[in-house]
Amino acid sequence: MKSRLHGAGRTPRPVPPAQPPVRGSAPGVVLGVDPSLRGTGYGVIRFTSPAPVVVAQGVVSCPAAWEVSRCLVKIAETLRELIRQTRPSVCVVEGLFYAQNLQTALVMGQARGASIVAAAEAGLEVYEIAPRKVKQAIVGYGAAQKLAVAKMVQRLLRLSEVPAPDAADALALALAHFQEQGRYNLTPPRKL
């Protein structure tokens, strides 16, 4: 029993090598992901001078009738294809937040995991930023409402229309990450 506990006689499993970064990825292209089982928002921004440009934005929508596993597959597949098409170098996901309902927290964690796996498979650096920190960076108020975030994202990115709430949150994540990179920070974004 002691030898089993201490690993004697066990052959360690080989660890697969890390994937190389996506070929042709641009250092100024950031993918933001706002994970949710029924509506995962995504936004890809290319940071150029004089202003950032939205490359892609949208929501991975899954009907309520779909089982969880089917939604997770759709999230991962959609993000894989988006990464292949847009070639970002960094992915930023929304950090975990306090949820009163344990079931909600578990489902959010699953959607978040599917998103992180899709980005990590492509060799992207993956970071997380807390929702309050994103709102603070974009709107100037950590408890801002979704509509305020969406309108500020529209203004900052010079969009003709207000983006869908989940897509706006993803674009806000990408903007906040870019802002964090340009300044000295006592609490840098958490790399996953």
N, CA and C atoms as an extended XYZ file, in Angstrom:
576
Properties=species:S:1:pos:R:3:atomname:S:1:resname:S:1:resid:I:1 pbc="F F F"
N         0.825       -1.186        0.000 N   MET     1
C         0.000        0.000        0.000 CA  MET     1
C         0.873        1.255        0.000 C   MET     1
N         1.939        1.262        0.810 N   LYS     2
C         2.819        2.433        0.875 CA  LYS     2
C         3.485        2.687       -0.473 C   LYS     2
N         3.890        1.618       -1.132 N   SER     3
C         4.560        1.810       -2.427 CA  SER     3
C         3.589        2.411       -3.451 C   SER     3
N         2.318        2.038       -3.377 N   ARG     4
C         1.332        2.608       -4.300 CA  ARG     4
C         1.097        4.081       -4.016 C   ARG     4
N         1.085        4.447       -2.744 N   LEU     5
C         0.878        5.838       -2.377 CA  LEU     5
C         2.029        6.723       -2.816 C   LEU     5
N         3.228        6.201       -2.764 N   HIS     6
C         4.416        6.983       -3.114 CA  HIS     6
C         4.788        6.867       -4.584 C   HIS     6
N         3.972        6.158       -5.350 N   GLY     7
C         4.194        6.114       -6.787 CA  GLY     7
C         5.184        5.061       -7.245 C   GLY     7
N         5.629        4.187       -6.361 N   ALA     8
C         6.589        3.158       -6.763 CA  ALA     8
C         5.916        2.197       -7.734 C   ALA     8
N         6.620        1.855       -8.780 N   GLY     9
C         6.118        0.914       -9.757 CA  GLY     9
C         5.148        1.523      -10.765 C   GLY     9
N         4.885        2.794      -10.645 N   ARG    10
C         3.972        3.440      -11.589 CA  ARG    10
C         4.762        4.034      -12.748 C   ARG    10
N         4.199        3.921      -13.903 N   THR    11
C         4.804        4.543      -15.069 CA  THR    11
C         4.049        5.839      -15.332 C   THR    11
N         4.759        6.970      -15.289 N   PRO    12
C         4.043        8.233      -15.519 CA  PRO    12
C         3.550        8.329      -16.954 C   PRO    12
N         2.369        8.909      -17.102 N   ARG    13
C         1.822        9.135      -18.428 CA  ARG    13
C         2.587       10.254      -19.101 C   ARG    13
N         2.852       10.112      -20.389 N   PRO    14
C         3.529       11.213      -21.080 CA  PRO    14
C         2.584       12.410      -21.193 C   PRO    14
N         3.125       13.564      -20.978 N   VAL    15
C         2.353       14.796      -21.103 CA  VAL    15
C         2.469       15.280      -22.538 C   VAL    15
N         1.314       15.528      -23.192 N   PRO    16
C         1.406       15.992      -24.583 CA  PRO    16
C         2.093       17.343      -24.648 C   PRO    16
N         2.899       17.571      -25.680 N   PRO    17
C         3.571       18.863      -25.800 CA  PRO    17
C         2.565       19.975      -26.052 C   PRO    17
N         2.907       21.165      -25.605 N   ALA    18
C         2.042       22.331      -25.833 CA  ALA    18
C         1.981       22.618      -27.317 C   ALA    18
N         0.819       23.055      -27.742 N   GLN    19
C         0.646       23.389      -29.154 CA  GLN    19
C         1.436       24.649      -29.483 C   GLN    19
N         2.039       24.712      -30.652 N   PRO    20
C         2.711       25.947      -31.054 CA  PRO    20
C         1.668       27.022      -31.312 C   PRO    20
N         2.047       28.287      -31.213 N   PRO    21
C         1.093       29.363      -31.493 CA  PRO    21
C         0.539       29.258      -32.908 C   PRO    21
N        -0.645       29.800      -33.093 N   VAL    22
C        -1.293       29.798      -34.398 CA  VAL    22
C        -0.373       30.464      -35.412 C   VAL    22
N        -0.154       29.810      -36.536 N   ARG    23
C         0.707       30.402      -37.570 CA  ARG    23
C         0.090       31.687      -38.091 C   ARG    23
N         0.930       32.672      -38.219 N   GLY    24
C         0.468       33.931      -38.764 CA  GLY    24
C        -0.321       34.776      -37.784 C   GLY    24
N        -0.310       34.408      -36.481 N   SER    25
C        -1.077       35.201      -35.528 CA  SER    25
C        -0.451       36.589      -35.399 C   SER    25
N        -1.306       37.565      -35.269 N   ALA    26
C        -0.853       38.953      -35.182 CA  ALA    26
C        -0.806       39.385      -33.725 C   ALA    26
N         0.284       40.018      -33.288 N   PRO    27
C         0.403       40.398      -31.884 CA  PRO    27
C        -0.643       41.412      -31.449 C   PRO    27
N        -1.186       42.178      -32.359 N   GLY    28
C        -2.169       43.191      -31.999 CA  GLY    28
C        -3.604       42.737      -32.171 C   GLY    28
N        -3.845       41.430      -32.269 N   VAL    29
C        -5.199       40.908      -32.440 CA  VAL    29
C        -5.587       40.134      -31.179 C   VAL    29
N        -6.695       40.561      -30.553 N   VAL    30
C        -7.126       39.981      -29.281 CA  VAL    30
C        -8.542       39.437      -29.420 C   VAL    30
N        -8.747       38.225      -28.924 N   LEU    31
C       -10.060       37.585      -28.877 CA  LEU    31
C       -10.604       37.711      -27.463 C   LEU    31
N       -11.773       38.305      -27.326 N   GLY    32
C       -12.464       38.368      -26.037 CA  GLY    32
C       -13.612       37.388      -26.043 C   GLY    32
N       -13.809       36.668      -24.915 N   VAL    33
C       -14.880       35.687      -24.819 CA  VAL    33
C       -15.644       35.891      -23.519 C   VAL    33
N       -16.967       36.050      -23.639 N   ASP    34
C       -17.866       36.157      -22.492 CA  ASP    34
C       -18.663       34.854      -22.442 C   ASP    34
N       -18.168       33.852      -21.674 N   PRO    35
C       -18.763       32.521      -21.736 CA  PRO    35
C       -20.116       32.412      -21.027 C   PRO    35
N       -21.016       31.703      -21.686 N   SER    36
C       -22.325       31.375      -21.134 CA  SER    36
C       -22.849       30.186      -21.920 C   SER    36
N       -23.574       29.310      -21.297 N   LEU    37
C       -24.023       28.104      -21.978 CA  LEU    37
C       -24.965       28.420      -23.140 C   LEU    37
N       -25.882       29.333      -22.953 N   ARG    38
C       -26.881       29.625      -23.991 CA  ARG    38
C       -26.503       30.787      -24.900 C   ARG    38
N       -25.542       31.617      -24.485 N   GLY    39
C       -25.150       32.754      -25.310 CA  GLY    39
C       -23.734       33.206      -25.019 C   GLY    39
N       -22.747       32.536      -25.611 N   THR    40
C       -21.349       32.904      -25.427 CA  THR    40
C       -20.995       34.022      -26.401 C   THR    40
N       -20.635       35.174      -25.845 N   GLY    41
C       -20.259       36.299      -26.687 CA  GLY    41
C       -18.794       36.223      -27.076 C   GLY    41
N       -18.491       36.690      -28.287 N   TYR    42
C       -17.097       36.751      -28.720 CA  TYR    42
C       -16.863       38.046      -29.479 C   TYR    42
N       -15.628       38.506      -29.409 N   GLY    43
C       -15.250       39.704      -30.138 CA  GLY    43
C       -13.768       39.672      -30.433 C   GLY    43
N       -13.395       39.971      -31.659 N   VAL    44
C       -11.988       39.995      -32.058 CA  VAL    44
C       -11.669       41.415      -32.501 C   VAL    44
N       -10.624       41.979      -31.891 N   ILE    45
C       -10.225       43.352      -32.194 CA  ILE    45
C        -8.774       43.375      -32.652 C   ILE    45
N        -8.516       44.128      -33.724 N   ARG    46
C        -7.147       44.384      -34.181 CA  ARG    46
C        -6.802       45.794      -33.723 C   ARG    46
N        -5.730       45.905      -32.968 N   PHE    47
C        -5.336       47.205      -32.437 CA  PHE    47
C        -4.359       47.854      -33.394 C   PHE    47
N        -4.854       48.883      -34.082 N   THR    48
C        -4.073       49.624      -35.072 CA  THR    48
C        -4.133       51.105      -34.727 C   THR    48
N        -3.299       51.868      -35.376 N   SER    49
C        -3.308       53.305      -35.184 CA  SER    49
C        -4.115       53.912      -36.315 C   SER    49
N        -4.976       54.816      -36.115 N   PRO    50
C        -5.218       55.583      -34.897 CA  PRO    50
C        -6.266       54.958      -33.976 C   PRO    50
N        -7.041       53.968      -34.466 N   ALA    51
C        -8.108       53.406      -33.637 CA  ALA    51
C        -8.189       51.892      -33.836 C   ALA    51
N        -8.648       51.171      -32.803 N   PRO    52
C        -8.820       49.726      -32.953 CA  PRO    52
C        -9.951       49.406      -33.934 C   PRO    52
N        -9.855       48.231      -34.564 N   VAL    53
C       -10.829       47.805      -35.567 CA  VAL    53
C       -11.424       46.469      -35.140 C   VAL    53
N       -12.736       46.363      -35.226 N   VAL    54
C       -13.414       45.096      -34.921 CA  VAL    54
C       -13.268       44.179      -36.129 C   VAL    54
N       -12.698       43.014      -35.902 N   VAL    55
C       -12.516       42.020      -36.956 CA  VAL    55
C       -13.740       41.107      -37.027 C   VAL    55
N       -14.251       40.715      -35.856 N   ALA    56
C       -15.428       39.842      -35.785 CA  ALA    56
C       -16.093       40.020      -34.432 C   ALA    56
N       -17.388       39.828      -34.404 N   GLN    57
C       -18.143       39.864      -33.158 CA  GLN    57
C       -19.405       39.049      -33.333 C   GLN    57
N       -19.930       38.544      -32.229 N   GLY    58
C       -21.173       37.785      -32.312 CA  GLY    58
C       -21.437       37.002      -31.056 C   GLY    58
N       -22.438       36.135      -31.150 N   VAL    59
C       -22.857       35.321      -30.018 CA  VAL    59
C       -23.056       33.889      -30.502 C   VAL    59
N       -22.515       32.932      -29.761 N   VAL    60
C       -22.767       31.515      -30.014 CA  VAL    60
C       -24.042       31.184      -29.246 C   VAL    60
N       -25.155       31.075      -29.967 N   SER    61
C       -26.449       30.841      -29.332 CA  SER    61
C       -26.807       29.366      -29.357 C   SER    61
N       -27.283       28.880      -28.217 N   CYS    62
C       -27.718       27.489      -28.102 CA  CYS    62
C       -29.135       27.474      -27.541 C   CYS    62
N       -30.074       26.823      -28.217 N   PRO    63
C       -31.462       26.773      -27.739 CA  PRO    63
C       -31.568       26.091      -26.376 C   PRO    63
N       -32.593       26.472      -25.619 N   ALA    64
C       -32.812       25.907      -24.282 CA  ALA    64
C       -33.072       24.400      -24.345 C   ALA    64
N       -33.574       23.907      -25.473 N   ALA    65
C       -33.877       22.478      -25.605 CA  ALA    65
C       -32.613       21.625      -25.749 C   ALA    65
N       -31.484       22.237      -26.104 N   TRP    66
C       -30.252       21.466      -26.281 CA  TRP    66
C       -29.695       21.026      -24.934 C   TRP    66
N       -29.140       19.818      -24.914 N   GLU    67
C       -28.470       19.352      -23.700 CA  GLU    67
C       -27.121       20.069      -23.569 C   GLU    67
N       -26.605       20.077      -22.356 N   VAL    68
C       -25.378       20.812      -22.038 CA  VAL    68
C       -24.225       20.391      -22.942 C   VAL    68
N       -24.048       19.091      -23.138 N   SER    69
C       -22.914       18.613      -23.933 CA  SER    69
C       -22.959       19.135      -25.365 C   SER    69
N       -24.126       19.228      -25.937 N   ARG    70
C       -24.253       19.735      -27.311 CA  ARG    70
C       -23.874       21.215      -27.375 C   ARG    70
N       -24.265       21.975      -26.352 N   CYS    71
C       -23.911       23.402      -26.299 CA  CYS    71
C       -22.400       23.578      -26.183 C   CYS    71
N       -21.762       22.764      -25.345 N   LEU    72
C       -20.318       22.881      -25.149 CA  LEU    72
C       -19.565       22.585      -26.443 C   LEU    72
N       -20.029       21.591      -27.190 N   VAL    73
C       -19.404       21.272      -28.482 CA  VAL    73
C       -19.552       22.449      -29.444 C   VAL    73
N       -20.735       23.049      -29.494 N   LYS    74
C       -20.951       24.176      -30.416 CA  LYS    74
C       -20.062       25.362      -30.038 C   LYS    74
N       -19.934       25.637      -28.742 N   ILE    75
C       -19.075       26.741      -28.296 CA  ILE    75
C       -17.638       26.493      -28.742 C   ILE    75
N       -17.123       25.304      -28.444 N   ALA    76
C       -15.731       24.986      -28.784 CA  ALA    76
C       -15.502       25.018      -30.294 C   ALA    76
N       -16.406       24.423      -31.066 N   GLU    77
C       -16.236       24.389      -32.526 CA  GLU    77
C       -16.292       25.786      -33.137 C   GLU    77
N       -17.226       26.604      -32.669 N   THR    78
C       -17.354       27.963      -33.199 CA  THR    78
C       -16.097       28.776      -32.912 C   THR    78
N       -15.587       28.676      -31.683 N   LEU    79
C       -14.381       29.427      -31.330 CA  LEU    79
C       -13.159       28.913      -32.078 C   LEU    79
N       -13.056       27.598      -32.292 N   ARG    80
C       -11.944       27.054      -33.084 CA  ARG    80
C       -11.935       27.650      -34.492 C   ARG    80
N       -13.100       27.676      -35.115 N   GLU    81
C       -13.203       28.220      -36.474 CA  GLU    81
C       -12.902       29.717      -36.485 C   GLU    81
N       -13.397       30.435      -35.493 N   LEU    82
C       -13.131       31.873      -35.390 CA  LEU    82
C       -11.631       32.137      -35.242 C   LEU    82
N       -10.967       31.361      -34.418 N   ILE    83
C        -9.517       31.505      -34.219 CA  ILE    83
C        -8.772       31.202      -35.518 C   ILE    83
N        -9.218       30.164      -36.218 N   ARG    84
C        -8.578       29.805      -37.491 CA  ARG    84
C        -8.705       30.942      -38.507 C   ARG    84
N        -9.858       31.601      -38.534 N   GLN    85
C       -10.097       32.659      -39.509 CA  GLN    85
C        -9.424       33.979      -39.139 C   GLN    85
N        -9.406       34.339      -37.866 N   THR    86
C        -8.952       35.676      -37.466 CA  THR    86
C        -7.520       35.710      -36.938 C   THR    86
N        -6.951       34.590      -36.558 N   ARG    87
C        -5.560       34.486      -36.111 CA  ARG    87
C        -5.184       35.423      -34.956 C   ARG    87
N        -5.936       35.416      -33.848 N   PRO    88
C        -5.528       36.248      -32.712 CA  PRO    88
C        -4.296       35.667      -32.044 C   PRO    88
N        -3.608       36.480      -31.253 N   SER    89
C        -2.451       35.984      -30.508 CA  SER    89
C        -2.779       35.795      -29.036 C   SER    89
N        -3.887       36.397      -28.583 N   VAL    90
C        -4.264       36.370      -27.168 CA  VAL    90
C        -5.764       36.153      -27.064 C   VAL    90
N        -6.167       35.411      -26.040 N   CYS    91
C        -7.582       35.245      -25.723 CA  CYS    91
C        -7.800       35.734      -24.293 C   CYS    91
N        -8.869       36.496      -24.093 N   VAL    92
C        -9.218       37.003      -22.762 CA  VAL    92
C       -10.627       36.533      -22.448 C   VAL    92
N       -10.784       35.813      -21.331 N   VAL    93
C       -12.100       35.349      -20.912 CA  VAL    93
C       -12.520       36.076      -19.647 C   VAL    93
N       -13.817       36.173      -19.474 N   GLU    94
C       -14.334       36.807      -18.275 CA  GLU    94
C       -14.037       35.915      -17.073 C   GLU    94
N       -13.543       36.523      -16.017 N   GLY    95
C       -13.248       35.790      -14.791 CA  GLY    95
C       -14.515       35.330      -14.102 C   GLY    95
N       -14.345       34.420      -13.170 N   LEU    96
C       -15.495       33.910      -12.425 CA  LEU    96
C       -16.077       35.001      -11.549 C   LEU    96
N       -17.361       34.949      -11.373 N   PHE    97
C       -18.039       35.905      -10.507 CA  PHE    97
C       -18.826       35.144       -9.460 C   PHE    97
N       -19.254       35.840       -8.444 N   TYR    98
C       -20.015       35.222       -7.369 CA  TYR    98
C       -21.408       34.888       -7.870 C   TYR    98
N       -21.806       33.632       -7.764 N   ALA    99
C       -23.150       33.217       -8.166 CA  ALA    99
C       -23.849       32.601       -6.964 C   ALA    99
N       -25.064       33.043       -6.695 N   GLN   100
C       -25.812       32.506       -5.562 CA  GLN   100
C       -26.281       31.085       -5.841 C   GLN   100
N       -26.504       30.760       -7.099 N   ASN   101
C       -26.993       29.454       -7.475 CA  ASN   101
C       -25.808       28.579       -7.899 C   ASN   101
N       -25.590       27.496       -7.194 N   LEU   102
C       -24.467       26.601       -7.482 CA  LEU   102
C       -24.572       26.001       -8.883 C   LEU   102
N       -25.789       25.639       -9.289 N   GLN   103
C       -25.976       25.054      -10.619 CA  GLN   103
C       -25.556       26.039      -11.715 C   GLN   103
N       -25.902       27.313      -11.540 N   THR   104
C       -25.512       28.349      -12.505 CA  THR   104
C       -23.999       28.459      -12.581 C   THR   104
N       -23.348       28.431      -11.431 N   ALA   105
C       -21.885       28.531      -11.393 CA  ALA   105
C       -21.234       27.343      -12.100 C   ALA   105
N       -21.769       26.158      -11.911 N   LEU   106
C       -21.202       24.969      -12.556 CA  LEU   106
C       -21.358       25.031      -14.072 C   LEU   106
N       -22.532       25.429      -14.539 N   VAL   107
C       -22.774       25.513      -15.983 CA  VAL   107
C       -21.892       26.594      -16.600 C   VAL   107
N       -21.759       27.730      -15.920 N   MET   108
C       -20.876       28.793      -16.421 CA  MET   108
C       -19.433       28.294      -16.499 C   MET   108
N       -19.023       27.541      -15.508 N   GLY   109
C       -17.666       26.981      -15.510 CA  GLY   109
C       -17.439       26.033      -16.674 C   GLY   109
N       -18.463       25.276      -17.032 N   GLN   110
C       -18.334       24.360      -18.164 CA  GLN   110
C       -18.186       25.129      -19.478 C   GLN   110
N       -18.996       26.154      -19.667 N   ALA   111
C       -18.900       26.968      -20.889 CA  ALA   111
C       -17.550       27.670      -20.945 C   ALA   111
N       -17.099       28.128      -19.808 N   ARG   112
C       -15.791       28.788      -19.721 CA  ARG   112
C       -14.679       27.801      -20.076 C   ARG   112
N       -14.798       26.586      -19.585 N   GLY   113
C       -13.805       25.548      -19.881 CA  GLY   113
C       -13.742       25.220      -21.361 C   GLY   113
N       -14.902       25.121      -22.015 N   ALA   114
C       -14.929       24.841      -23.459 CA  ALA   114
C       -14.245       25.970      -24.228 C   ALA   114
N       -14.452       27.195      -23.784 N   SER   115
C       -13.834       28.356      -24.440 CA  SER   115
C       -12.320       28.349      -24.253 C   SER   115
N       -11.875       28.063      -23.052 N   ILE   116
C       -10.444       28.055      -22.745 CA  ILE   116
C        -9.733       26.949      -23.515 C   ILE   116
N       -10.368       25.782      -23.601 N   VAL   117
C        -9.771       24.665      -24.342 CA  VAL   117
C        -9.585       25.030      -25.810 C   VAL   117
N       -10.592       25.651      -26.416 N   ALA   118
C       -10.490       26.029      -27.839 CA  ALA   118
C        -9.319       26.984      -28.055 C   ALA   118
N        -9.141       27.939      -27.148 N   ALA   119
C        -8.044       28.904      -27.273 CA  ALA   119
C        -6.693       28.250      -26.996 C   ALA   119
N        -6.624       27.431      -25.965 N   ALA   120
C        -5.362       26.788      -25.601 CA  ALA   120
C        -4.902       25.797      -26.667 C   ALA   120
N        -5.837       25.094      -27.285 N   GLU   121
C        -5.492       24.168      -28.373 CA  GLU   121
C        -4.784       24.886      -29.512 C   GLU   121
N        -5.186       26.126      -29.756 N   ALA   122
C        -4.605       26.910      -30.851 CA  ALA   122
C        -3.284       27.553      -30.457 C   ALA   122
N        -2.870       27.374      -29.210 N   GLY   123
C        -1.600       27.925      -28.763 CA  GLY   123
C        -1.681       29.378      -28.327 C   GLY   123
N        -2.894       29.897      -28.111 N   LEU   124
C        -3.033       31.290      -27.690 CA  LEU   124
C        -2.683       31.450      -26.212 C   LEU   124
N        -2.164       32.616      -25.856 N   GLU   125
C        -2.040       32.966      -24.450 CA  GLU   125
C        -3.449       33.258      -23.971 C   GLU   125
N        -3.826       32.727      -22.806 N   VAL   126
C        -5.177       32.907      -22.292 CA  VAL   126
C        -5.109       33.652      -20.962 C   VAL   126
N        -5.876       34.735      -20.869 N   TYR   127
C        -5.942       35.553      -19.660 CA  TYR   127
C        -7.382       35.644      -19.194 C   TYR   127
N        -7.541       36.001      -17.925 N   GLU   128
C        -8.881       36.289      -17.422 CA  GLU   128
C        -8.880       37.640      -16.734 C   GLU   128
N        -9.994       38.329      -16.854 N   ILE   129
C       -10.179       39.609      -16.181 CA  ILE   129
C       -11.542       39.560      -15.497 C   ILE   129
N       -11.598       40.016      -14.262 N   ALA   130
C       -12.846       40.036      -13.499 CA  ALA   130
C       -13.849       40.996      -14.127 C   ALA   130
N       -15.131       40.653      -14.088 N   PRO   131
C       -16.157       41.510      -14.690 CA  PRO   131
C       -16.130       42.949      -14.166 C   PRO   131
N       -15.953       43.138      -12.880 N   ARG   132
C       -15.933       44.493      -12.312 CA  ARG   132
C       -14.752       45.303      -12.856 C   ARG   132
N       -13.622       44.621      -13.049 N   LYS   133
C       -12.431       45.305      -13.560 CA  LYS   133
C       -12.646       45.748      -15.009 C   LYS   133
N       -13.333       44.926      -15.786 N   VAL   134
C       -13.632       45.276      -17.182 CA  VAL   134
C       -14.548       46.497      -17.222 C   VAL   134
N       -15.606       46.473      -16.416 N   LYS   135
C       -16.547       47.602      -16.383 CA  LYS   135
C       -15.848       48.878      -15.929 C   LYS   135
N       -14.962       48.742      -14.961 N   GLN   136
C       -14.204       49.898      -14.477 CA  GLN   136
C       -13.341       50.471      -15.604 C   GLN   136
N       -12.684       49.590      -16.358 N   ALA   137
C       -11.798       50.034      -17.436 CA  ALA   137
C       -12.559       50.680      -18.590 C   ALA   137
N       -13.738       50.172      -18.900 N   ILE   138
C       -14.486       50.643      -20.070 CA  ILE   138
C       -15.415       51.807      -19.747 C   ILE   138
N       -16.153       51.683      -18.655 N   VAL   139
C       -17.168       52.683      -18.314 CA  VAL   139
C       -16.699       53.633      -17.214 C   VAL   139
N       -15.766       53.155      -16.384 N   GLY   140
C       -15.312       53.976      -15.263 CA  GLY   140
C       -16.062       53.685      -13.983 C   GLY   140
N       -16.930       52.650      -14.012 N   TYR   141
C       -17.737       52.293      -12.854 CA  TYR   141
C       -17.869       50.778      -12.826 C   TYR   141
N       -17.390       50.149      -11.762 N   GLY   142
C       -17.341       48.688      -11.678 CA  GLY   142
C       -18.669       47.974      -11.606 C   GLY   142
N       -19.748       48.698      -11.321 N   ALA   143
C       -21.070       48.074      -11.249 CA  ALA   143
C       -21.972       48.561      -12.388 C   ALA   143
N       -21.377       48.959      -13.488 N   ALA   144
C       -22.147       49.477      -14.629 CA  ALA   144
C       -23.073       48.407      -15.193 C   ALA   144
N       -24.185       48.853      -15.751 N   GLN   145
C       -25.149       47.948      -16.376 CA  GLN   145
C       -24.649       47.527      -17.754 C   GLN   145
N       -25.203       46.419      -18.271 N   LYS   146
C       -24.796       45.898      -19.581 CA  LYS   146
C       -24.987       46.929      -20.698 C   LYS   146
N       -26.069       47.679      -20.650 N   LEU   147
C       -26.336       48.653      -21.702 CA  LEU   147
C       -25.280       49.758      -21.714 C   LEU   147
N       -24.839       50.179      -20.523 N   ALA   148
C       -23.792       51.214      -20.450 CA  ALA   148
C       -22.492       50.694      -21.055 C   ALA   148
N       -22.169       49.424      -20.788 N   VAL   149
C       -20.958       48.818      -21.359 CA  VAL   149
C       -21.092       48.751      -22.875 C   VAL   149
N       -22.247       48.301      -23.357 N   ALA   150
C       -22.462       48.163      -24.808 CA  ALA   150
C       -22.345       49.505      -25.513 C   ALA   150
N       -22.927       50.557      -24.927 N   LYS   151
C       -22.864       51.875      -25.563 CA  LYS   151
C       -21.440       52.435      -25.562 C   LYS   151
N       -20.699       52.210      -24.506 N   MET   152
C       -19.318       52.692      -24.468 CA  MET   152
C       -18.453       51.914      -25.457 C   MET   152
N       -18.677       50.613      -25.577 N   VAL   153
C       -17.951       49.805      -26.565 CA  VAL   153
C       -18.257       50.328      -27.970 C   VAL   153
N       -19.527       50.626      -28.248 N   GLN   154
C       -19.910       51.187      -29.546 CA  GLN   154
C       -19.134       52.471      -29.814 C   GLN   154
N       -19.051       53.322      -28.812 N   ARG   155
C       -18.363       54.613      -28.971 CA  ARG   155
C       -16.860       54.421      -29.173 C   ARG   155
N       -16.244       53.595      -28.335 N   LEU   156
C       -14.790       53.398      -28.405 CA  LEU   156
C       -14.360       52.751      -29.719 C   LEU   156
N       -15.199       51.858      -30.235 N   LEU   157
C       -14.846       51.132      -31.460 CA  LEU   157
C       -15.490       51.735      -32.713 C   LEU   157
N       -16.194       52.839      -32.525 N   ARG   158
C       -16.823       53.560      -33.635 CA  ARG   158
C       -17.735       52.650      -34.466 C   ARG   158
N       -18.588       51.900      -33.769 N   LEU   159
C       -19.518       50.994      -34.437 CA  LEU   159
C       -20.791       51.744      -34.793 C   LEU   159
N       -21.416       51.359      -35.891 N   SER   160
C       -22.645       52.035      -36.322 CA  SER   160
C       -23.837       51.663      -35.440 C   SER   160
N       -23.808       50.473      -34.833 N   GLU   161
C       -24.897       50.015      -33.974 CA  GLU   161
C       -24.340       49.526      -32.639 C   GLU   161
N       -25.200       49.529      -31.643 N   VAL   162
C       -24.823       48.972      -30.344 CA  VAL   162
C       -24.743       47.457      -30.508 C   VAL   162
N       -23.618       46.836      -30.131 N   PRO   163
C       -23.510       45.379      -30.269 CA  PRO   163
C       -24.435       44.654      -29.289 C   PRO   163
N       -24.752       43.407      -29.594 N   ALA   164
C       -25.542       42.572      -28.684 CA  ALA   164
C       -24.842       42.534      -27.326 C   ALA   164
N       -25.586       42.444      -26.227 N   PRO   165
C       -24.969       42.523      -24.897 CA  PRO   165
C       -23.798       41.554      -24.664 C   PRO   165
N       -23.951       40.291      -25.075 N   ASP   166
C       -22.865       39.324      -24.848 CA  ASP   166
C       -21.656       39.621      -25.731 C   ASP   166
N       -21.896       40.040      -26.969 N   ALA   167
C       -20.793       40.419      -27.859 CA  ALA   167
C       -20.113       41.681      -27.338 C   ALA   167
N       -20.898       42.619      -26.808 N   ALA   168
C       -20.330       43.856      -26.245 CA  ALA   168
C       -19.427       43.538      -25.061 C   ALA   168
N       -19.844       42.596      -24.222 N   ASP   169
C       -19.006       42.210      -23.077 CA  ASP   169
C       -17.692       41.590      -23.550 C   ASP   169
N       -17.750       40.783      -24.618 N   ALA   170
C       -16.531       40.170      -25.156 CA  ALA   170
C       -15.608       41.228      -25.749 C   ALA   170
N       -16.171       42.182      -26.478 N   LEU   171
C       -15.359       43.272      -27.030 CA  LEU   171
C       -14.757       44.114      -25.904 C   LEU   171
N       -15.520       44.331      -24.833 N   ALA   172
C       -15.021       45.077      -23.678 CA  ALA   172
C       -13.846       44.352      -23.027 C   ALA   172
N       -13.905       43.036      -22.971 N   LEU   173
C       -12.786       42.250      -22.428 CA  LEU   173
C       -11.519       42.484      -23.245 C   LEU   173
N       -11.657       42.432      -24.573 N   ALA   174
C       -10.495       42.644      -25.441 CA  ALA   174
C        -9.932       44.053      -25.264 C   ALA   174
N       -10.809       45.050      -25.196 N   LEU   175
C       -10.365       46.438      -24.989 CA  LEU   175
C        -9.661       46.600      -23.637 C   LEU   175
N       -10.252       46.027      -22.599 N   ALA   176
C        -9.668       46.141      -21.260 CA  ALA   176
C        -8.296       45.476      -21.209 C   ALA   176
N        -8.158       44.335      -21.867 N   HIS   177
C        -6.858       43.655      -21.888 CA  HIS   177
C        -5.814       44.535      -22.566 C   HIS   177
N        -6.187       45.128      -23.678 N   PHE   178
C        -5.244       45.981      -24.396 CA  PHE   178
C        -4.841       47.182      -23.545 C   PHE   178
N        -5.797       47.780      -22.843 N   GLN   179
C        -5.496       48.899      -21.955 CA  GLN   179
C        -4.539       48.480      -20.850 C   GLN   179
N        -4.738       47.281      -20.301 N   GLU   180
C        -3.882       46.786      -19.210 CA  GLU   180
C        -2.441       46.601      -19.671 C   GLU   180
N        -2.255       46.231      -20.931 N   GLN   181
C        -0.908       45.992      -21.443 CA  GLN   181
C        -0.111       47.277      -21.600 C   GLN   181
N        -0.807       48.397      -21.723 N   GLY   182
C        -0.133       49.662      -21.982 CA  GLY   182
C         0.258       50.446      -20.751 C   GLY   182
N         0.024       49.892      -19.568 N   ARG   183
C         0.359       50.650      -18.361 CA  ARG   183
C         0.962       49.753      -17.305 C   ARG   183
N         1.675       50.384      -16.388 N   TYR   184
C         2.232       49.641      -15.258 CA  TYR   184
C         1.082       49.243      -14.356 C   TYR   184
N         1.049       47.998      -13.966 N   ASN   185
C        -0.087       47.497      -13.220 CA  ASN   185
C         0.381       46.687      -12.018 C   ASN   185
N        -0.138       47.023      -10.857 N   LEU   186
C         0.211       46.254       -9.661 CA  LEU   186
C        -0.445       44.885       -9.664 C   LEU   186
N        -1.583       44.768      -10.305 N   THR   187
C        -2.266       43.480      -10.421 CA  THR   187
C        -2.509       43.181      -11.895 C   THR   187
N        -1.513       42.600      -12.571 N   PRO   188
C        -1.656       42.308      -14.001 CA  PRO   188
C        -2.754       41.260      -14.235 C   PRO   188
N        -3.288       41.177      -15.453 N   PRO   189
C        -4.308       40.175      -15.752 CA  PRO   189
C        -3.778       38.782      -15.427 C   PRO   189
N        -4.651       37.940      -14.946 N   ARG   190
C        -4.260       36.589      -14.559 CA  ARG   190
C        -4.151       35.708      -15.797 C   ARG   190
N        -2.979       35.133      -15.976 N   LYS   191
C        -2.767       34.236      -17.118 CA  LYS   191
C        -3.171       32.834      -16.711 C   LYS   191
N        -3.937       32.170      -17.580 N   LEU   192
C        -4.411       30.812      -17.283 CA  LEU   192
C        -3.534       29.782      -17.942 C   LEU   192
